Amino acid sequence: MMIPIGELLNRILWDDEFAQGKFEIGYYDSAENQIVRVAFADVDFDSEVTEFISVNDSDGGVLLVPWHRIRDVYRNGERIWHREH
């Protein structure tokens, strides 16, 4: 059974042993109609805005991405979590 994305994100944030490695998040970008992969380091988790992540885009802007648009999580290039479209 797949764990909820919120639990996985919290584990990456707070479990130092599990968080070893390079993490990426793949989210569905409806404007581009594709999955966009971003480094976990480029994602911000605002404690006041739950169920959204803030992603720093290449133009210096910030995108709010709802958790339901997160499709994949990668650790060291290997997909460890996936949600169907």
C-alpha positions as CSV (number, residue, x, y, z in Angstrom):
1,M,0.0,0.0,0.0
2,M,1.3,3.4,-0.9
3,I,1.8,5.8,1.9
4,P,0.2,9.3,1.7
5,I,2.4,11.9,0.1
6,G,2.2,14.0,3.3
7,E,3.7,11.2,5.4
8,L,6.5,10.7,2.9
9,L,7.4,14.4,2.7
10,N,7.4,14.6,6.5
11,R,9.7,11.6,6.7
12,I,12.1,13.2,4.2
13,L,12.0,16.4,6.2
14,W,12.4,15.0,9.7
15,D,14.0,11.5,9.5
16,D,17.7,12.3,9.1
17,E,18.6,8.7,8.4
18,F,16.0,8.2,5.7
19,A,16.7,11.7,4.2
20,Q,20.2,10.7,3.2
21,G,20.5,11.1,-0.5
22,K,19.3,13.4,-3.3
23,F,15.5,13.7,-3.5
24,E,13.4,15.1,-6.4
25,I,9.7,15.6,-6.7
26,G,7.8,15.2,-9.9
27,Y,4.6,17.2,-10.2
28,Y,2.1,17.6,-12.9
29,D,2.3,21.0,-14.6
30,S,-1.1,21.6,-16.3
31,A,0.2,24.5,-18.3
32,E,2.9,22.4,-19.8
33,N,0.9,19.2,-19.7
34,Q,3.9,17.3,-18.4
35,I,5.6,16.1,-15.2
36,V,8.2,18.5,-14.0
37,R,11.0,17.2,-11.8
38,V,12.5,19.6,-9.2
39,A,15.2,19.1,-6.6
40,F,13.9,18.7,-3.0
41,A,16.2,21.6,-2.1
42,D,14.1,23.9,-4.4
43,V,10.9,23.1,-2.6
44,D,9.6,25.0,0.4
45,F,7.2,23.7,3.0
46,D,5.2,26.5,4.6
47,S,3.8,25.3,7.9
48,E,0.8,27.7,7.5
49,V,-0.1,26.5,4.0
50,T,-0.8,22.8,4.4
51,E,-1.2,20.5,1.5
52,F,0.8,22.7,-0.9
53,I,4.5,23.0,-1.7
54,S,6.2,26.1,-3.0
55,V,8.5,25.4,-5.9
56,N,11.1,27.9,-7.0
57,D,10.9,28.0,-10.8
58,S,13.7,28.8,-13.3
59,D,12.4,32.4,-13.8
60,G,12.8,33.2,-10.1
61,G,9.1,32.9,-9.4
62,V,7.4,30.7,-6.9
63,L,4.7,28.2,-7.8
64,L,2.2,26.8,-5.3
65,V,1.7,23.1,-6.1
66,P,-1.1,21.2,-4.4
67,W,0.0,17.8,-3.0
68,H,-2.5,16.0,-5.3
69,R,-0.5,17.1,-8.3
70,I,2.7,15.4,-7.0
71,R,3.1,12.3,-9.1
72,D,6.5,11.0,-8.2
73,V,9.3,11.2,-5.6
74,Y,12.8,10.1,-6.5
75,R,15.7,9.2,-4.2
76,N,19.1,9.2,-5.9
77,G,17.4,9.0,-9.3
78,E,15.2,6.0,-8.4
79,R,11.5,6.4,-8.1
80,I,10.4,5.5,-4.6
81,W,6.8,6.8,-4.7
82,H,4.3,7.2,-7.6
83,R,0.7,8.2,-8.0
84,E,-1.3,7.5,-11.1
85,H,-2.8,10.5,-13.0
